[in-house]
């Protein structure tokens, strides 16, 4: 295919005169070349030959569309939103105290940033800099360039425009060459090449200074009893002098004297300011001292349990004691439901010929050497209970028949409520107290049982305790002659009681005669059921935490019995070869319970493993004459606390075999939560009922 060449398109840059002479010849040559191209195309027909050799190849899997589908228009809306911008950004709102999503998201995407310091040439700052550097002004050069532009003929057509453009470029070059500058002005703002430049980095500077170290001094002294005594005497003398000065101050200056006294008192009470810090340091020191016990409490698991399937062990941990309570017996134990490391200890005496003072003490697992709270009492404590929802309220029963409520928030050592002879106090020792749900008026209330045969409800109303007799325990058929030949029923001595976990009105009462009565709050004249449980006094009776029908009892007749309250005979009977002081269900399993005996042993049973004997019998006291009195399971941790008749409380950790969970069989899924424990106990009860049904 012949190629048409254009002539006369070469531009000369020799001068403006030569260019003006060749301009008409370029116009004629350009027109002639256009005509020649048109004639060649029409005569030879070579313009469409390149289309004949190409054929459209259709893919095999291409869809066949109709004319209507081909003509159908699909609109696409292009937005300026950034597709990579996150849509789930949240920020913390300090006003609402929560994280809130942000609706407006920044869609700007920056691809290139070049920071510079360009100034406009007509600005004042640019003129100042050019004046400082001694550069010539550019306005003069621009004006000369404009004045030297020759006038061009106003001829139409494309050729004229090309000539004008070429002429403009030559004039600009000539102006720049005259000005002596190498830079070329970019006429097209969208078609240009970037020029990169690298600047020098500012040198880094380091500045350092050195100060003199603070002065140090070594101080050493010895603190003896007489030195401490002398310091206390000096403080007392200063206080007495200040009091005398305050008295000598005239009446007008009473306010100033009071202020001075306040200052003196605050200075003398510096020890109270350090009390909290000293308490924390004491705990730190104790945890460092008994670090091995703390590690055992948290991490130790008896590996030997893997080799004995049906036996477990108890690992001794901390031992709690208070020097002023050595001659008192532990008569009550209770864990705090809110603070799992805190428990209360009631101290009194079971030897009724040596009754005297008592003490209410609170210990924490974080500090075993000294109690957290100490409340001395004039009469021995026999029972106590901590409120489940208000952990600072503690109900206490005394040997003299009084009941009291202590508030741990109050600084006073006296109870905030206490029963008196006028307010219906018991006439015999109070053996057990239990908090109950608030009444209809939202007043707190608790129940108590005593040897005088009364079960009493105590309500906390304003500043006094209001009592209500719930039931009076009487011996069936036993009558005593009163004045004028009146026959009075003999009252039974209540020794323990417990309320049902789900049915509020149902409760059990154990008596000194060995019987257990099932009672209701609604009936004050009769019992719902009576069980001939033991041959001696019932020391404890407690409902199971999981199964609603099962309860346990223990007595000084050496036996522990498990009952179904719908059956009059016991389901299990265990003989422990010694008087049983207390028994407790575990909070994690319906079949595990533990009992303490007067021979210093702790007996732990798991009915799902062995229904006939304990899986752990372990003595936990050093001296043979020491008797264990009470036991309690921690509600969270796998430990128990045991109290004895010498005022000591020992904590013990259960080995893995004593807190086993049921294994899942293949193809069977065990229920979760309390249902597992209910199912375990139901299985045991069903196994015990099978022989009875067969005999019937």
C-alpha positions as CSV (number, residue, x, y, z in Angstrom):
1,X,0.0,0.0,0.0
2,X,1.6,3.3,-1.0
3,X,2.2,5.7,1.8
4,X,1.6,9.4,1.1
5,X,4.3,11.7,2.3
6,X,3.6,15.3,3.4
7,X,5.9,17.9,2.2
8,X,6.6,21.3,3.7
9,X,6.0,20.3,7.3
10,X,9.5,20.7,8.5
11,X,9.8,23.7,10.7
12,X,13.0,25.8,10.7
13,X,14.3,27.5,13.8
14,X,16.8,29.9,12.1
15,X,14.8,33.0,12.6
16,X,11.5,34.8,12.3
17,X,12.2,36.1,8.8
18,X,12.8,32.7,7.2
19,X,9.7,31.3,8.8
20,X,7.5,34.0,7.4
21,X,8.7,33.3,3.9
22,X,8.1,29.5,3.9
23,X,4.6,29.7,5.5
24,X,2.6,30.0,2.1
25,X,4.5,27.1,0.5
26,X,3.7,24.8,3.5
27,X,0.0,25.5,3.1
28,X,-0.1,24.6,-0.6
29,X,1.9,21.4,-0.1
30,X,-0.4,20.2,2.7
31,X,-3.5,20.7,0.6
32,X,-2.0,18.9,-2.4
33,X,-1.1,15.8,-0.3
34,X,-4.7,15.5,1.1
35,X,-6.1,15.5,-2.4
36,X,-3.7,12.8,-3.6
37,X,-4.6,10.5,-0.7
38,X,-8.3,10.8,-1.5
39,X,-7.7,10.0,-5.3
40,X,-5.6,6.9,-4.4
41,X,-8.3,5.6,-2.1
42,X,-11.2,5.9,-4.6
43,X,-9.4,4.6,-7.7
44,X,-7.6,1.5,-6.4
45,X,-10.0,0.6,-3.6
46,X,-7.2,-0.4,-1.3
47,X,-8.8,1.3,1.7
48,X,-11.0,-1.7,2.7
49,X,-8.6,-4.6,1.9
50,X,-7.4,-5.0,5.6
51,X,-11.0,-5.8,6.6
52,X,-11.3,-8.7,4.1
53,X,-8.7,-11.0,5.8
54,X,-10.3,-11.0,9.3
55,X,-13.2,-13.2,10.4
56,X,-15.0,-13.2,13.7
57,X,-14.5,-16.4,15.8
58,X,-17.4,-17.2,18.1
59,X,-16.7,-19.1,21.4
60,X,-18.5,-22.4,21.8
61,X,-20.0,-21.5,25.2
62,X,-21.2,-18.1,24.1
63,X,-24.9,-17.4,24.9
64,X,-27.3,-16.7,22.1
65,X,-29.2,-13.6,22.9
66,X,-32.2,-12.2,21.2
67,X,-32.4,-8.7,19.7
68,X,-34.4,-7.5,22.7
69,X,-31.8,-8.8,25.2
70,X,-29.0,-7.3,23.2
71,X,-30.7,-3.9,23.2
72,X,-31.4,-4.1,26.9
73,X,-29.5,-1.5,28.8
74,X,-27.8,-2.1,32.1
75,X,-26.9,1.0,34.2
76,X,-24.1,1.0,36.6
77,X,-23.7,3.8,39.1
78,X,-20.2,4.7,39.9
79,X,-19.6,6.3,43.3
80,X,-16.7,8.0,44.8
81,X,-16.8,5.7,47.9
82,X,-13.6,3.8,48.8
83,X,-14.4,0.1,48.5
84,X,-11.6,-0.7,51.0
85,X,-12.9,1.7,53.7
86,X,-14.1,-0.2,56.8
87,X,-17.8,0.0,57.6
88,X,-17.6,-1.2,61.2
89,X,-15.5,1.4,63.0
90,X,-16.5,1.9,66.7
91,X,-15.4,4.6,69.1
92,X,-15.8,4.7,72.9
93,X,-18.4,7.2,74.0
94,X,-17.5,8.6,77.4
95,X,-21.0,10.1,77.7
96,X,-22.8,6.8,77.3
97,X,-19.9,4.6,78.6
98,X,-20.1,2.2,75.8
99,X,-18.7,1.6,72.3
100,X,-20.7,3.3,69.5
101,X,-20.4,2.6,65.7
102,X,-19.4,5.6,63.5
103,X,-21.8,6.3,60.7
104,X,-19.6,8.7,58.6
105,X,-16.5,6.9,57.3
106,X,-13.7,8.8,55.6
107,X,-13.7,7.7,51.9
108,X,-10.6,9.7,50.9
109,X,-7.7,7.6,49.6
110,X,-4.4,9.4,49.2
111,X,-2.1,7.9,46.6
112,X,0.7,10.5,46.5
113,X,1.8,13.2,48.9
114,X,4.7,15.5,48.3
115,X,5.2,18.3,50.8
116,X,6.8,21.5,49.5
117,X,7.1,25.1,50.2
118,X,6.2,26.8,46.9
119,X,5.3,30.5,47.0
120,X,3.3,32.5,44.5
121,X,5.7,34.8,42.5
122,X,3.5,37.8,43.0
123,X,3.2,37.4,46.8
124,X,5.0,39.6,49.3
125,X,7.1,36.7,50.7
126,X,8.3,35.8,47.1
127,X,9.4,39.4,46.5
128,X,11.2,39.5,49.8
129,X,13.1,36.3,49.1
130,X,14.1,37.4,45.6
131,X,15.2,40.7,47.0
132,X,17.4,39.0,49.6
133,X,18.9,36.6,47.0
134,X,19.5,39.4,44.4
135,X,17.4,37.7,41.6
136,X,16.1,39.9,38.7
137,X,12.4,40.4,38.6
138,X,10.6,38.2,36.0
139,X,7.9,40.7,35.1
140,X,10.3,42.6,32.9
141,X,11.2,39.5,30.9
142,X,7.5,38.6,30.5
143,X,6.7,42.1,29.2
144,X,9.5,42.0,26.7
145,X,8.3,38.6,25.5
146,X,4.8,40.0,24.9
147,X,6.0,43.1,23.1
148,X,8.1,41.1,20.7
149,X,5.2,38.9,19.4
150,X,4.6,39.7,15.7
151,X,1.1,40.0,14.4
152,X,-0.1,36.9,12.5
153,X,-2.6,37.0,9.6
154,X,-6.1,36.0,10.7
155,X,-6.3,33.1,8.2
156,X,-8.8,30.3,8.8
157,X,-8.1,26.5,8.5
158,X,-6.1,23.9,10.3
159,X,-2.8,25.0,8.6
160,X,-3.1,28.4,10.0
161,X,-3.6,27.0,13.5
162,X,-0.6,24.8,13.1
163,X,1.5,27.7,12.0
164,X,0.3,29.8,14.9
165,X,1.1,27.1,17.4
166,X,4.5,26.6,15.9
167,X,5.1,30.3,15.8
168,X,4.0,30.5,19.5
169,X,6.4,27.8,20.5
170,X,9.3,29.5,18.6
171,X,8.5,32.8,20.1
172,X,8.5,31.4,23.6
173,X,11.8,29.6,23.0
174,X,13.3,32.8,21.6
175,X,12.1,34.7,24.6
176,X,13.5,32.1,27.0
177,X,16.8,32.1,25.1
178,X,17.0,35.8,25.3
179,X,16.3,35.8,29.0
180,X,19.0,33.2,29.4
181,X,16.8,30.6,31.1
182,X,16.8,26.9,30.5
183,X,13.4,26.1,31.9
184,X,10.5,25.5,29.4
185,X,6.9,26.6,30.1
186,X,4.4,23.7,30.1
187,X,1.4,24.8,28.0
188,X,-0.6,21.6,28.5
189,X,-1.5,21.0,32.2
190,X,-2.5,17.3,31.7
191,X,0.4,16.1,29.6
192,X,3.7,16.6,31.5
193,X,6.5,14.6,32.9
194,X,7.3,14.5,36.6
195,X,10.7,15.5,37.9
196,X,11.9,14.0,41.2
197,X,14.3,15.6,43.5
198,X,16.0,14.6,46.7
199,X,16.7,17.0,49.4
200,X,19.2,16.8,52.2
201,X,17.9,15.5,55.5
202,X,18.3,17.7,58.5
203,X,21.1,16.5,60.8
204,X,19.9,14.9,64.1
205,X,20.8,16.6,67.3
206,X,21.1,15.0,70.7
207,X,21.0,16.8,73.9
208,X,21.7,15.2,77.3
209,X,22.1,16.5,80.8
210,X,23.3,14.9,83.9
211,X,22.1,15.7,87.4
212,X,23.6,15.0,90.8
213,X,22.2,11.8,92.4
214,X,20.1,12.3,95.5
215,X,22.0,12.0,98.8
216,X,21.9,8.7,100.6
217,X,22.3,8.0,104.3
218,X,22.2,4.8,106.3
219,X,20.1,4.7,109.4
220,X,19.9,1.9,111.9
221,X,18.2,1.6,115.3
222,X,16.8,-0.9,117.6
223,X,13.2,-0.9,118.8
224,X,12.7,-2.3,122.3
225,X,9.7,-2.4,124.6
226,X,11.0,0.4,126.8
227,X,11.8,2.6,123.8
228,X,8.3,2.2,122.5
229,X,7.0,2.8,126.0
230,X,9.0,6.1,126.2
231,X,7.7,7.3,122.9
232,X,4.1,6.6,123.9
233,X,4.7,8.5,127.2
234,X,6.0,11.5,125.2
235,X,3.0,11.5,123.0
236,X,0.6,11.3,126.0
237,X,2.5,14.2,127.7
238,X,2.2,16.3,124.5
239,X,-1.6,15.6,124.3
240,X,-2.1,16.6,128.0
241,X,-0.1,19.8,127.5
242,X,-2.2,20.7,124.4
243,X,-5.4,20.1,126.4
244,X,-4.2,22.4,129.2
245,X,-3.4,25.1,126.7
246,X,-6.8,24.7,125.1
247,X,-8.5,25.1,128.5
248,X,-6.4,28.3,129.2
249,X,-7.5,29.9,125.9
250,X,-10.2,32.7,126.5
251,X,-13.7,32.2,125.3
252,X,-13.3,34.4,122.2
253,X,-10.8,32.1,120.8
254,X,-12.8,28.9,121.3
255,X,-13.0,28.2,117.6
256,X,-9.2,28.6,117.2
257,X,-8.6,26.2,120.1
258,X,-10.9,23.6,118.6
259,X,-9.0,23.8,115.3
260,X,-5.7,23.3,117.2
261,X,-7.2,20.3,119.0
262,X,-8.3,18.8,115.7
263,X,-4.8,19.3,114.3
264,X,-3.3,17.5,117.3
265,X,-5.8,14.6,117.0
266,X,-5.0,14.2,113.3
267,X,-1.3,14.1,114.1
268,X,-1.8,11.5,116.8
269,X,-3.9,9.4,114.5
270,X,-1.2,8.9,111.9
271,X,-1.2,5.2,112.7
272,X,-4.8,4.9,111.5
273,X,-3.8,6.3,108.1
274,X,-1.2,3.6,107.7
275,X,-3.6,0.9,108.8
276,X,-4.7,-0.1,105.3
277,X,-1.2,-0.1,103.9
278,X,0.0,-2.1,106.9
279,X,-2.8,-4.6,106.3
280,X,-1.8,-5.1,102.7
281,X,1.9,-5.5,103.6
282,X,1.0,-8.0,106.3
283,X,-0.9,-10.1,103.7
284,X,2.1,-9.9,101.3
285,X,4.5,-11.0,104.1
286,X,2.3,-13.9,105.0
287,X,1.9,-15.0,101.4
288,X,5.6,-15.0,101.1
289,X,6.1,-16.9,104.3
290,X,3.5,-19.5,103.5
291,X,4.2,-19.5,99.7
292,X,4.4,-23.3,99.6
293,X,0.9,-23.6,101.1
294,X,-0.5,-21.1,98.6
295,X,1.1,-23.0,95.7
296,X,-0.4,-26.3,97.0
297,X,-3.8,-24.6,97.4
298,X,-3.8,-23.4,93.8
299,X,-1.9,-26.0,91.8
300,X,-1.2,-29.3,93.7
301,X,-3.2,-32.4,92.7
302,X,-2.4,-35.7,94.4
303,X,-1.0,-37.8,91.6
304,X,-1.3,-41.0,93.6
305,X,-5.1,-40.9,93.2
306,X,-4.6,-42.3,89.7
307,X,-3.5,-45.6,91.3
308,X,-6.3,-45.9,93.9
309,X,-9.7,-45.7,92.3
310,X,-11.9,-45.6,95.3
311,X,-9.8,-43.7,97.8
312,X,-8.9,-40.1,98.3
313,X,-6.8,-37.9,100.6
314,X,-7.0,-34.6,102.4
315,X,-4.0,-32.2,102.1
316,X,-3.6,-29.9,105.2
317,X,-3.2,-26.2,104.2
318,X,-3.5,-23.2,106.6
319,X,-4.2,-23.4,110.3
320,X,-6.1,-20.5,111.8
321,X,-5.7,-19.6,115.5
322,X,-6.1,-16.6,117.7
323,X,-4.1,-16.4,121.0
324,X,-7.0,-14.9,123.0
325,X,-9.3,-17.8,121.9
326,X,-7.2,-20.8,122.9
327,X,-9.4,-22.0,125.7
328,X,-12.6,-21.7,123.7
329,X,-14.2,-24.3,121.4
330,X,-15.2,-23.7,117.8
331,X,-19.0,-23.9,118.0
332,X,-19.9,-22.6,114.5
333,X,-18.5,-22.2,111.0
334,X,-19.9,-20.3,108.0
335,X,-18.4,-19.2,104.7
336,X,-19.2,-15.8,103.1
337,X,-21.2,-16.3,99.9
338,X,-19.9,-13.0,98.3
339,X,-16.3,-13.1,99.4
340,X,-15.2,-16.7,98.9
341,X,-12.0,-16.5,100.9
342,X,-13.7,-15.1,104.1
343,X,-15.4,-17.2,106.8
344,X,-16.8,-16.7,110.2
345,X,-15.9,-18.7,113.4
346,X,-18.1,-18.7,116.5
347,X,-16.2,-19.5,119.7
348,X,-17.8,-20.7,122.9
349,X,-17.9,-23.8,125.1
350,X,-19.9,-27.1,125.0
351,X,-18.9,-27.7,128.6
352,X,-21.9,-26.2,130.3
353,X,-20.2,-26.2,133.8
354,X,-17.6,-23.8,132.4
355,X,-19.6,-21.2,130.6
356,X,-18.2,-17.7,130.2
357,X,-17.2,-15.3,127.5
358,X,-17.3,-16.0,123.7
359,X,-15.9,-14.5,120.6
360,X,-17.0,-13.9,116.9
361,X,-13.9,-14.0,114.6
362,X,-13.6,-13.6,110.8
363,X,-10.6,-15.1,109.0
364,X,-9.4,-14.8,105.4
365,X,-7.4,-17.3,103.4
366,X,-5.1,-14.4,102.5
367,X,-4.0,-14.0,106.1
368,X,-4.0,-17.0,108.3
369,X,-2.0,-15.5,111.2
370,X,-4.5,-12.9,112.5
371,X,-8.3,-12.4,112.1
372,X,-9.8,-9.8,109.9
373,X,-12.6,-8.9,112.4
374,X,-12.8,-9.6,116.2
375,X,-16.0,-9.2,118.3
376,X,-15.7,-10.2,121.9
377,X,-19.0,-11.3,123.6
378,X,-20.0,-11.7,127.2
379,X,-21.7,-15.0,126.6
380,X,-20.5,-18.0,124.6
381,X,-21.6,-18.2,120.9
382,X,-23.3,-21.5,119.8
383,X,-24.3,-20.7,116.2
384,X,-24.1,-18.1,113.5
385,X,-25.2,-17.4,109.9
386,X,-24.1,-14.9,107.3
387,X,-26.7,-13.3,105.0
388,X,-26.3,-14.5,101.4
389,X,-27.1,-11.2,99.7
390,X,-25.9,-8.8,102.4
391,X,-22.5,-10.2,103.4
392,X,-21.9,-7.7,106.1
393,X,-24.9,-8.9,108.2
394,X,-24.2,-11.8,110.6
395,X,-26.9,-13.4,112.9
396,X,-25.5,-15.0,116.1
397,X,-27.1,-17.2,118.8
398,X,-25.8,-17.2,122.4
399,X,-25.7,-19.7,125.2
400,X,-27.8,-17.3,127.4
401,X,-30.7,-17.4,124.9
402,X,-30.1,-14.1,123.2
403,X,-29.9,-13.6,119.4
404,X,-28.0,-10.7,117.9
405,X,-27.1,-9.2,114.5
406,X,-23.7,-7.7,113.8
407,X,-22.9,-5.3,111.0
408,X,-19.3,-5.5,109.8
409,X,-19.6,-2.0,108.3
410,X,-20.0,-0.5,111.7
411,X,-16.9,0.4,113.7
412,X,-18.5,-0.5,117.0
413,X,-17.9,-3.9,118.6
414,X,-21.5,-4.1,119.8
415,X,-24.3,-5.7,117.7
416,X,-26.8,-3.4,116.0
417,X,-29.7,-5.7,117.1
418,X,-30.0,-7.8,120.2
419,X,-32.9,-9.6,121.8
420,X,-33.8,-9.0,125.5
421,X,-36.1,-10.5,128.0
422,X,-38.7,-7.9,127.0
423,X,-38.4,-8.7,123.3
424,X,-39.0,-12.4,123.7
425,X,-35.6,-13.9,124.0
426,X,-35.1,-17.6,124.4
427,X,-34.8,-19.0,127.9
428,X,-32.4,-21.7,127.0
429,X,-29.3,-21.9,124.7
430,X,-29.9,-21.0,121.0
431,X,-28.6,-23.9,118.9
432,X,-29.0,-22.7,115.4
433,X,-30.0,-19.5,113.4
434,X,-30.8,-19.2,109.7
435,X,-31.4,-16.2,107.5
436,X,-34.6,-16.3,105.4
437,X,-36.0,-14.2,102.5
438,X,-37.3,-10.7,103.3
439,X,-40.9,-10.4,104.4
440,X,-43.7,-8.6,102.5
441,X,-42.5,-5.2,103.9
442,X,-38.9,-5.9,102.7
443,X,-37.7,-6.3,106.3
444,X,-34.8,-8.7,106.9
445,X,-35.6,-11.7,109.1
446,X,-34.0,-14.9,110.4
447,X,-35.1,-17.9,112.4
448,X,-33.8,-19.5,115.6
449,X,-34.3,-22.8,117.4
450,X,-33.5,-23.3,121.1
451,X,-33.7,-25.9,123.9
452,X,-36.8,-24.2,125.3
453,X,-38.8,-25.8,122.4
454,X,-39.5,-22.6,120.4
455,X,-38.8,-22.0,116.8
456,X,-38.9,-18.2,116.5
457,X,-38.9,-15.7,113.6
458,X,-37.0,-12.5,114.2
459,X,-37.6,-9.4,112.0
460,X,-35.3,-6.4,111.8
461,X,-37.6,-3.4,112.2
462,X,-36.0,0.0,112.6
463,X,-34.0,-0.3,115.8
464,X,-35.5,-3.4,117.4
465,X,-36.0,-7.1,116.9
466,X,-39.6,-8.2,116.6
467,X,-40.2,-11.9,117.3
468,X,-42.9,-14.3,116.2
469,X,-43.3,-17.9,117.5
470,X,-43.5,-20.2,114.5
471,X,-44.0,-23.5,116.3
472,X,-43.5,-25.0,119.8
473,X,-42.0,-28.4,120.0
474,X,-43.8,-30.7,122.4
475,X,-43.3,-34.4,123.3
476,X,-46.2,-36.5,122.1
477,X,-48.2,-37.8,125.1
478,X,-45.9,-36.3,127.7
479,X,-47.7,-34.1,130.2
480,X,-46.6,-32.3,133.4
481,X,-48.9,-31.0,136.2
482,X,-49.0,-27.3,136.5
483,X,-50.5,-25.0,139.2
484,X,-54.0,-25.9,140.4
485,X,-53.8,-29.3,138.7
486,X,-53.5,-28.0,135.2
487,X,-51.8,-30.4,132.8
488,X,-49.1,-28.8,130.6
489,X,-47.4,-30.5,127.7
490,X,-43.7,-31.1,128.1
491,X,-41.6,-29.1,125.6
492,X,-39.1,-30.9,123.4
493,X,-35.6,-29.4,123.2
494,X,-34.7,-28.3,119.6
495,X,-31.0,-28.7,118.7
496,X,-30.9,-28.1,114.9
497,X,-33.0,-27.2,112.0
498,X,-32.8,-26.5,108.2
499,X,-35.1,-24.9,105.7
500,X,-35.9,-26.5,102.3
501,X,-33.9,-25.2,99.4
502,X,-37.0,-24.7,97.1
503,X,-40.1,-24.9,99.3
504,X,-40.0,-21.8,101.6
505,X,-42.5,-22.9,104.2
506,X,-41.0,-26.4,104.7
507,X,-38.3,-27.0,107.4
508,X,-36.9,-29.8,109.5
509,X,-36.2,-29.6,113.3
510,X,-33.9,-32.0,115.2
511,X,-34.5,-32.6,118.9
512,X,-32.6,-33.6,121.9
513,X,-34.7,-36.8,122.1
514,X,-33.3,-38.0,118.8
515,X,-36.5,-37.2,116.7
516,X,-36.7,-35.1,113.6
517,X,-39.9,-33.2,112.9
518,X,-41.0,-32.0,109.5
519,X,-42.8,-28.7,110.0
520,X,-44.5,-25.9,108.1
521,X,-44.6,-22.2,108.8
522,X,-48.3,-22.3,108.2
523,X,-49.1,-24.9,110.9
524,X,-48.0,-23.9,114.4
525,X,-49.8,-26.6,116.4
526,X,-48.8,-29.8,114.7
527,X,-46.0,-31.5,112.7
528,X,-46.3,-32.7,109.1
529,X,-44.2,-35.8,109.9
530,X,-42.0,-37.2,112.7
531,X,-39.0,-39.4,112.1
532,X,-37.6,-41.6,114.9
533,X,-34.1,-40.8,113.7
534,X,-31.5,-41.4,116.5
535,X,-31.1,-42.7,120.0
536,X,-29.4,-39.5,121.2
537,X,-29.5,-35.8,120.4
538,X,-29.6,-34.8,116.7
539,X,-26.5,-32.6,116.2
540,X,-27.2,-31.5,112.6
541,X,-29.9,-32.0,110.0
542,X,-29.4,-30.6,106.4
543,X,-31.2,-30.7,103.1
544,X,-29.4,-31.8,100.0
545,X,-28.3,-29.0,97.7
546,X,-29.5,-30.7,94.5
547,X,-32.2,-33.3,95.3
548,X,-35.3,-31.8,96.8
549,X,-36.4,-35.0,98.7
550,X,-33.1,-36.0,100.4
551,X,-31.8,-34.8,103.8
552,X,-29.0,-36.0,106.1
553,X,-28.7,-36.1,109.9
554,X,-26.0,-37.0,112.4
555,X,-26.0,-37.7,116.1
556,X,-23.9,-38.5,119.2
557,X,-25.0,-42.1,118.8
558,X,-22.2,-42.5,116.3
559,X,-24.4,-42.7,113.2
560,X,-25.0,-40.6,110.1
561,X,-28.3,-41.2,108.3
562,X,-29.6,-40.2,104.9
563,X,-33.4,-39.8,104.5
564,X,-36.1,-39.4,101.8
565,X,-38.6,-37.1,103.5
566,X,-41.5,-39.1,101.9
567,X,-40.4,-42.3,103.7
568,X,-40.1,-42.7,107.5
569,X,-37.2,-45.1,107.4
570,X,-33.6,-44.0,106.5
571,X,-32.2,-44.8,103.1
572,X,-28.6,-45.1,104.3
573,X,-27.1,-45.6,107.8
574,X,-23.4,-45.2,108.5
575,X,-21.7,-46.1,111.8
576,X,-18.5,-44.0,112.4
577,X,-17.4,-45.6,115.7
578,X,-17.4,-42.2,117.5
579,X,-19.8,-39.4,118.3
580,X,-20.5,-37.3,115.2
581,X,-20.2,-33.6,115.8
582,X,-21.3,-32.3,112.4
583,X,-22.0,-33.3,108.8
584,X,-22.1,-31.3,105.6
585,X,-23.2,-31.8,101.9
586,X,-20.7,-30.8,99.3
587,X,-21.8,-27.9,97.0
588,X,-20.5,-29.6,93.8
589,X,-22.0,-33.1,94.0
590,X,-25.3,-34.5,95.3
591,X,-23.6,-37.8,96.5
592,X,-20.6,-36.4,98.4
593,X,-20.7,-35.5,102.1
594,X,-18.3,-35.3,105.0
595,X,-18.6,-35.7,108.7
596,X,-16.3,-35.0,111.7
597,X,-16.1,-37.2,114.9
598,X,-14.8,-36.7,118.4
599,X,-11.8,-39.0,117.7
600,X,-10.3,-36.3,115.5
601,X,-11.1,-37.9,112.1
602,X,-12.8,-36.5,108.9
603,X,-14.9,-39.0,107.1
604,X,-15.6,-38.3,103.4
605,X,-18.2,-40.3,101.5
606,X,-19.2,-40.5,97.8
607,X,-22.3,-42.6,97.4
608,X,-21.8,-42.9,93.7
609,X,-18.5,-44.7,94.3
610,X,-19.1,-46.6,97.5
611,X,-22.4,-46.9,99.3
612,X,-21.1,-48.8,102.3
613,X,-18.0,-47.0,103.7
614,X,-16.1,-43.8,103.5
615,X,-13.6,-43.3,100.6
616,X,-11.4,-41.2,103.0
617,X,-10.9,-41.5,106.7
618,X,-8.2,-39.2,107.9
619,X,-7.2,-37.8,111.3
620,X,-6.5,-34.1,111.0
621,X,-5.5,-33.1,114.5
622,X,-2.1,-33.7,116.2
623,X,-3.3,-34.4,119.8
624,X,-5.4,-37.5,120.5
625,X,-7.6,-35.7,123.0
626,X,-8.6,-33.0,120.6
627,X,-12.3,-33.3,119.4
628,X,-13.5,-32.1,116.1
629,X,-16.7,-30.1,116.4
630,X,-17.7,-28.6,113.0
631,X,-17.1,-28.9,109.2
632,X,-17.9,-26.7,106.2
633,X,-17.3,-26.9,102.4
634,X,-16.1,-23.9,100.6
635,X,-18.8,-22.9,98.0
636,X,-16.2,-22.5,95.1
637,X,-12.8,-23.9,96.0
638,X,-12.1,-27.7,96.6
639,X,-11.3,-27.2,100.3
640,X,-13.0,-27.8,103.7
641,X,-12.5,-26.1,107.0
642,X,-12.7,-28.1,110.3
643,X,-13.0,-26.6,113.8
644,X,-12.0,-28.3,117.1
645,X,-12.5,-27.8,120.8
646,X,-9.2,-26.0,121.3
647,X,-10.2,-23.0,119.1
648,X,-8.2,-24.0,116.0
649,X,-9.6,-24.1,112.5
650,X,-7.8,-26.3,109.9
651,X,-8.2,-26.0,106.1
652,X,-7.8,-29.1,104.0
653,X,-7.8,-29.6,100.2
654,X,-9.7,-32.5,98.7
655,X,-7.8,-34.8,96.3
656,X,-9.2,-35.4,92.8
657,X,-10.9,-38.7,93.8
658,X,-13.0,-36.9,96.4
659,X,-14.5,-34.5,93.7
660,X,-15.0,-36.8,90.7
661,X,-17.5,-35.9,88.0
662,X,-19.4,-38.7,86.2
663,X,-17.9,-40.0,82.9
664,X,-19.8,-39.9,79.7
665,X,-20.6,-43.3,78.2
666,X,-20.3,-43.9,74.5
667,X,-23.5,-42.9,72.7
668,X,-25.0,-41.3,75.8
669,X,-24.9,-37.6,76.6
670,X,-25.1,-36.7,80.3
671,X,-27.4,-33.8,81.3
672,X,-25.6,-30.6,82.2
673,X,-25.8,-28.5,85.4
674,X,-27.7,-29.6,88.6
675,X,-29.6,-32.2,86.5
676,X,-26.5,-34.4,86.6
677,X,-26.5,-34.5,90.4
678,X,-30.3,-35.0,90.6
679,X,-30.0,-37.9,88.2
680,X,-27.2,-39.5,90.3
681,X,-29.2,-39.3,93.5
682,X,-32.3,-40.6,91.7
683,X,-30.4,-43.6,90.5
684,X,-29.2,-44.4,94.0
685,X,-32.7,-44.1,95.4
686,X,-34.1,-46.3,92.7
687,X,-31.5,-49.0,93.5
688,X,-32.5,-48.9,97.1
689,X,-36.2,-49.1,96.4
690,X,-35.8,-52.2,94.2
691,X,-35.3,-54.7,97.1
692,X,-38.3,-53.2,98.9
693,X,-40.6,-53.6,95.9
694,X,-39.4,-57.2,95.5
695,X,-40.1,-58.0,99.1
696,X,-43.6,-56.5,98.9
